[in-house]
Amino acid sequence: MSSAATTPASNRLFDASPMTQRQLLAIMLAIGIAVLDGYDVASMSFVAPVLSKAWGIDKAALGGLLASGLVGMAVGSLGLSPFADKFGRKPITLCALVLITLGSLACGLSDSMTQLMLARAFTGIGMGTLVSSLAALNAEFANANNRSFAVASTAVGLPLGGAIGGVVASVVLKSNDWHWVFLIGAIAGGVITLLAAALLPESPSFLVTQRPKNALQRLNRVLAQLGHPPVAELPAKQKQEAVSYRALFSHGRGSDSLRFIACIVLVIVGGYYIMNWLPQIVTTLGFEPSTASLVASIASLAGVASPLIFGALTTRFDTFKMASLVMFGFGAALIGIGFVPPILGLFVFVACSASFFLSGSAAMVQASMVQTFPPNMRATAIGFVMGLGRVASGLGPYLAGLMFAAGMTRGGVSLSFAALAIVAGLLVGIRRSRPVLATS
């Protein structure tokens, strides 16, 4: 895949320098925000088995409820992500955190399916907005050698947050008080919002490329916060394209953008099928809802390691080829979900495998995009591609609900989604026509 990116002067200040403790702290805080995002993404799937019994929801309607948050994510990714390239990473991240916190609170106070669907859609707007801003932040806090690894690390948040959510749900659902799954998320959201407001710096690349008011003073404050010396003046401003979705399809980027869109849509549809339906599948096999939440939690925890492992390997191996192999692994794991016998230990193993390769696939796609798009449109590009993925993601749980309602077995449903992941692996593995330039 090609890239028109050049290294901006702001990041040259520490591109060749070792990572400071303050840079690591900023990256860890961004990962912590991603963990909250992961908790909220998974929370609906944990309470779904209880709600289906308590409210008498059939599988088709349950698929619609599970998809409601994903619709909101699509709105956030497509509608709000470009503002991170216009107004800054930090303010948009804080706005997203406020939306998540208020949405989680509304979910916890809901007492009807309509209220819960609306609250989940509202929460999803915040979750979708975080997808691009966090990846851009970590890319721009890291030095050149660790950039792909830092971006891939943001993908840790989804499985780690899901694992924490599964543990919380397994305890809370024993008393059938599902409201507290969301209320605990609202409390955590409030705490993380305050921490981010106090400790999260603005991106130095944003300050140099967009030149907001008092850019030099703000840049030096950020550099000091990150443990680097100040600069006497801003570097000469480079000519840049206007930030827009149209720019993603100009100057030879069109084929790259389309390929990323196709890959993320195919992977994310299968991913959100298993993320949302795994607890329900486990209960269908005869296990209790609390056991189903625990299985989902263990599987999510398995996904924590893969972004770190594959992100570290990007410093030695081709990111795009690695992405292809990881997607093939995800497809194989989905086949396992569909056909292993209802033995708890064996089912946990294949569920862990699915989570491991799904998390790795998401990490590799974002790491590949960071290598492909220039800094001034990075959040827009990731937001656009991931936003379209989130638009399609609702199809995963919804279509699965229709398939199950129509009488398809878990084998048939899982095999259908596995085929999508394998096609994605073939697409991302297509040899790019031009070398990828160094980015920052």
C-alpha positions in Angstrom: 0.0 0.0 0.0 1.3 3.5 -0.8 1.8 6.5 1.4 2.2 10.2 0.7 3.3 10.8 4.2 6.4 12.8 5.3 7.8 13.1 8.7 6.8 16.4 10.3 9.4 18.5 12.1 7.5 18.3 15.4 8.1 14.6 15.8 11.7 14.7 14.5 12.4 16.3 17.9 12.1 12.8 19.4 11.7 10.4 16.6 15.3 9.2 17.0 15.3 9.6 20.8 14.6 6.9 23.4 11.1 6.9 24.8 10.8 8.9 28.0 8.8 7.9 31.0 6.3 10.7 30.3 5.8 9.5 26.7 5.1 6.0 28.1 2.7 7.5 30.7 0.7 9.3 27.9 0.5 6.1 25.9 -0.6 4.1 28.9 -3.3 6.6 29.7 -4.6 6.3 26.1 -4.6 2.5 26.5 -6.5 3.0 29.8 -9.1 4.9 27.9 -9.3 2.1 25.3 -9.9 -0.3 28.1 -13.0 1.7 29.2 -14.1 1.6 25.5 -13.7 -2.2 25.5 -15.7 -2.6 28.7 -18.6 -0.6 27.2 -18.5 -2.3 23.8 -18.8 -5.7 25.5 -21.2 -4.8 28.3 -24.4 -5.3 26.3 -23.4 -8.8 25.3 -23.0 -9.8 29.0 -26.4 -8.7 30.0 -28.1 -10.0 26.8 -28.8 -13.6 28.2 -30.5 -12.1 31.3 -32.5 -9.6 29.3 -33.7 -12.2 26.8 -35.3 -14.1 29.7 -36.5 -11.2 31.8 -38.1 -9.2 29.0 -39.0 -12.2 26.7 -36.9 -11.1 23.8 -36.6 -13.5 20.8 -33.3 -13.9 19.0 -34.1 -11.6 16.1 -35.1 -8.7 18.5 -32.0 -9.5 20.6 -29.8 -9.1 17.5 -31.3 -5.6 17.0 -30.6 -4.6 20.6 -27.0 -5.8 20.3 -26.6 -3.9 17.1 -27.9 -0.5 18.6 -24.7 0.4 20.2 -22.8 -0.4 16.9 -25.0 2.0 15.0 -24.0 4.8 17.4 -20.3 3.8 17.0 -20.7 4.3 13.2 -22.1 7.8 13.8 -19.2 8.7 16.1 -16.5 7.3 13.8 -17.8 8.9 10.7 -19.4 12.1 12.1 -17.0 13.2 14.9 -13.6 11.6 14.1 -12.6 14.4 11.5 -12.9 16.9 14.3 -9.8 15.4 16.0 -7.8 16.5 12.9 -9.4 20.0 13.1 -9.7 20.8 16.8 -7.1 18.5 18.4 -6.9 14.9 19.7 -7.4 15.8 23.4 -10.7 17.8 23.3 -12.3 15.2 21.0 -11.2 12.4 23.3 -12.6 14.2 26.3 -15.9 14.8 24.5 -16.1 11.1 23.6 -15.5 10.2 27.3 -18.3 12.4 28.4 -20.7 10.8 25.9 -19.7 7.3 27.1 -20.1 8.2 30.7 -23.5 9.7 30.3 -24.6 6.9 27.9 -23.6 4.2 30.4 -25.5 6.0 33.1 -28.6 6.1 30.9 -28.2 2.4 30.2 -28.1 1.6 33.9 -31.3 3.6 34.5 -33.2 2.1 31.6 -36.3 0.0 32.3 -37.5 -0.8 28.8 -36.0 -2.1 25.5 -36.6 1.2 23.7 -34.9 3.2 26.4 -31.9 0.8 26.5 -31.6 0.8 22.7 -31.5 4.6 22.6 -29.0 4.8 25.5 -26.8 2.2 23.8 -26.8 4.2 20.6 -25.8 7.4 22.5 -23.0 5.5 24.2 -21.9 4.1 20.9 -21.3 7.6 19.5 -18.6 8.2 22.1 -17.1 4.7 21.6 -16.9 5.2 17.8 -15.2 8.6 18.2 -12.4 7.1 20.3 -11.3 4.6 17.7 -9.4 7.2 15.6 -8.4 9.7 18.2 -6.6 7.1 20.4 -4.7 5.5 17.5 -3.6 9.0 16.4 -2.5 10.0 19.9 -0.4 6.9 20.4 1.2 7.2 17.0 2.2 10.8 17.7 3.4 10.2 21.3 5.8 7.4 20.2 9.2 7.6 18.6 9.8 6.3 15.1 10.9 2.8 16.1 8.0 2.2 18.4 5.2 3.8 16.4 3.5 0.7 15.0 3.8 -1.0 18.3 2.2 2.0 20.2 -0.7 2.1 17.7 -1.2 -1.7 17.9 -1.2 -1.4 21.7 -4.4 0.6 21.7 -6.1 -2.6 20.4 -5.4 -4.1 23.8 -8.2 -2.0 25.3 -11.0 -3.9 23.6 -10.2 -7.4 24.9 -8.9 -6.2 28.2 -12.0 -4.1 28.8 -14.1 -7.0 27.8 -12.3 -9.3 30.2 -12.8 -6.9 33.1 -16.5 -6.5 32.0 -16.9 -10.3 32.0 -15.6 -10.6 35.6 -17.8 -7.8 36.7 -20.9 -9.3 34.9 -20.2 -12.8 36.3 -20.5 -11.3 39.8 -23.3 -8.9 39.2 -25.5 -11.2 37.2 -25.6 -13.8 40.1 -28.1 -11.4 41.7 -29.7 -10.7 38.3 -29.2 -6.9 38.8 -27.9 -6.2 35.3 -28.2 -2.4 35.7 -24.9 -2.4 37.7 -23.0 -3.7 34.7 -23.6 -0.3 33.1 -23.5 1.8 36.2 -20.1 0.6 37.1 -19.0 1.6 33.5 -20.4 5.1 34.2 -18.4 5.4 37.4 -15.2 4.3 35.7 -15.9 6.7 32.8 -16.2 9.6 35.2 -12.9 8.8 36.8 -11.0 8.3 33.5 -12.4 11.5 32.1 -11.0 13.5 35.0 -7.6 11.7 34.7 -7.5 12.4 30.9 -8.4 16.1 31.5 -5.5 16.5 33.9 -2.8 14.3 32.5 -3.3 13.7 28.7 -1.2 16.1 26.6 -2.2 17.3 23.1 -0.4 15.8 20.1 2.7 17.7 19.1 2.1 16.8 15.5 -1.4 18.3 15.6 0.0 21.6 17.1 2.6 21.9 14.3 0.5 20.8 11.4 -2.7 22.7 12.3 -1.2 25.7 14.0 -3.9 26.6 16.5 -3.7 29.9 18.6 -0.5 30.0 20.7 0.8 26.9 19.0 4.5 27.5 19.9 3.7 28.0 23.6 1.4 25.0 23.6 4.0 22.9 21.8 6.7 23.7 24.3 4.4 22.9 27.2 3.7 19.5 25.6 7.3 18.9 24.9 8.2 19.7 28.5 5.4 17.4 29.7 6.8 14.6 27.5 10.3 15.2 28.8 11.9 16.9 25.8 13.6 20.3 25.4 11.6 23.3 24.0 12.0 24.8 20.5 12.7 28.4 19.7 10.2 28.6 16.9 7.8 26.5 14.9 9.2 24.7 11.9 8.4 26.0 8.5 4.8 25.1 7.7 4.6 22.4 5.0 2.0 22.5 2.3 -0.8 20.1 3.1 -4.0 18.9 1.6 -7.3 20.0 3.3 -8.5 17.4 5.7 -11.5 15.7 4.1 -12.9 12.3 3.2 -12.3 13.2 -0.5 -8.5 13.5 0.2 -8.5 9.8 1.1 -9.2 8.9 -2.5 -6.8 11.4 -4.2 -3.1 11.3 -5.1 -3.1 7.5 -5.5 -4.6 6.7 -2.1 -7.9 5.5 -3.5 -6.9 1.8 -3.9 -5.4 1.8 -0.4 -8.5 3.3 1.2 -10.8 0.9 -0.6 -8.7 -2.1 0.4 -8.6 -1.0 4.1 -12.4 -0.5 4.0 -13.0 -4.0 2.6 -10.7 -5.6 5.0 -12.0 -4.0 8.2 -15.7 -4.5 7.1 -15.1 -8.2 6.5 -13.2 -8.7 9.8 -15.4 -6.5 12.0 -18.6 -8.1 10.9 -17.3 -11.5 12.0 -15.7 -10.0 15.1 -18.9 -8.4 16.4 -20.8 -11.5 15.7 -18.7 -13.5 18.1 -18.3 -10.7 20.6 -22.0 -10.2 20.9 -23.3 -13.7 20.6 -20.6 -15.7 22.5 -22.4 -15.5 25.9 -25.7 -16.4 24.3 -24.1 -19.4 22.5 -22.6 -20.6 25.7 -26.0 -20.4 27.5 -27.6 -22.2 24.6 -25.1 -25.1 25.2 -26.6 -25.5 28.7 -24.4 -23.3 30.9 -25.6 -20.6 33.3 -25.5 -16.8 32.3 -22.8 -16.2 34.9 -20.7 -19.0 33.4 -21.2 -17.5 29.9 -20.0 -14.1 31.1 -16.9 -15.8 32.6 -16.2 -17.6 29.4 -16.4 -14.3 27.5 -14.2 -12.7 30.0 -11.5 -15.4 29.7 -11.7 -15.2 25.9 -11.3 -11.4 26.0 -8.3 -11.7 28.2 -6.7 -13.9 25.6 -7.0 -11.1 23.1 -4.9 -8.7 25.3 -1.6 -10.3 24.3 -2.0 -10.4 20.6 -1.7 -6.6 19.8 1.4 -6.5 21.9 2.9 -9.6 20.3 2.1 -8.7 16.7 2.9 -5.0 17.3 6.3 -5.9 18.5 6.8 -8.2 15.5 6.1 -5.2 13.2 9.6 -3.9 14.1 11.1 -6.9 12.3 8.5 -8.2 9.8 6.2 -6.7 7.2 3.0 -5.4 8.8 0.8 -6.2 5.9 1.8 -9.8 5.5 1.5 -10.3 9.2 -2.0 -8.8 9.1 -2.9 -11.4 6.4 -1.8 -14.3 8.5 -3.6 -13.0 11.6 -6.9 -12.7 9.7 -6.5 -16.3 8.5 -6.1 -17.4 12.1 -9.3 -15.5 13.0 -11.2 -17.3 10.3 -9.9 -20.7 11.5 -10.9 -19.9 15.1 -14.4 -19.0 14.0 -14.7 -22.4 12.3 -13.7 -23.9 15.7 -16.5 -21.9 17.5 -19.0 -23.5 15.2 -18.0 -27.1 15.4 -16.4 -28.0 18.7 -18.5 -30.1 21.0 -20.2 -28.5 24.1 -17.2 -29.3 26.3 -16.5 -26.2 28.4 -12.7 -26.4 28.4 -12.5 -27.0 24.6 -15.0 -24.2 23.9 -13.0 -21.8 26.1 -9.9 -22.7 24.0 -11.4 -21.9 20.7 -13.1 -18.8 22.1 -9.7 -17.6 23.3 -8.2 -18.3 19.9 -10.9 -16.2 18.2 -10.4 -13.3 20.6 -6.6 -13.5 20.2 -6.7 -13.3 16.4 -9.6 -10.8 16.3 -7.7 -8.4 18.5 -4.5 -8.9 16.5 -6.4 -8.3 13.2 -7.7 -4.9 14.5 -4.3 -4.0 15.7 -2.6 -4.8 12.4 -5.2 -2.9 10.3 -4.6 0.3 12.4 -0.8 -0.2 12.3 -1.0 -0.5 8.6 -3.1 2.6 8.2 -0.7 4.6 10.3 2.1 3.6 7.9 -0.1 4.6 4.9 -1.7 8.0 5.7 0.1 11.3 6.5 -0.3 12.8 10.0 -2.7 15.6 9.1 -5.3 13.2 7.9 -4.5 10.2 10.1 -7.5 10.5 12.5 -9.8 11.3 9.5 -8.6 8.2 7.7 -8.8 5.8 10.6 -12.2 7.3 11.6 -13.5 6.9 8.1 -12.4 3.4 7.6 -13.3 2.2 11.1 -16.5 4.1 10.9 -17.6 2.2 7.8 -16.5 -0.9 9.6 -18.8 0.0 12.5 -21.6 0.7 10.1 -21.3 -2.8 8.8 -20.5 -4.2 12.3 -24.2 -4.1 13.3 -24.8 -6.6 10.5 -22.8 -9.2 12.5 -25.0 -9.7 15.5 -28.2 -8.8 13.5 -27.6 -11.3 10.7 -26.6 -13.9 13.2 -29.9 -13.4 15.0 -31.8 -13.8 11.8 -29.7 -16.9 10.9 -30.3 -18.5 14.3 -34.0 -17.6 14.1 -34.2 -19.3 10.7 -32.9 -22.5 12.1 -29.2 -22.4 11.2 -26.8 -24.1 13.5 -23.9 -22.4 15.2 -21.7 -24.4 12.8 -23.4 -22.9 9.7 -23.5 -19.4 11.2 -19.9 -19.4 12.3 -18.6 -20.9 9.0 -20.4 -18.0 7.1 -18.5 -15.4 9.1 -15.2 -17.3 9.0 -15.3 -17.1 5.2 -15.4 -13.3 5.5 -12.2 -13.2 7.6 -10.4 -15.4 5.2 -11.3 -13.1 2.3 -10.1 -10.2 4.3 -6.7 -11.9 4.8 -6.4 -12.4 1.1 -7.1 -8.7 0.4 -4.7 -7.3 2.9 -2.0 -9.6 1.7 -2.1 -8.3 -1.9 1.4 -6.9 -2.6 1.3 -3.1 -2.6 2.6 -1.4 -5.7 4.7 1.3 -4.1 6.9 1.2 -0.9 5.5 2.7 2.3 7.4 5.8 3.4 8.4 6.5 7.0 5.7 8.2 8.9 5.4 9.9 12.2 
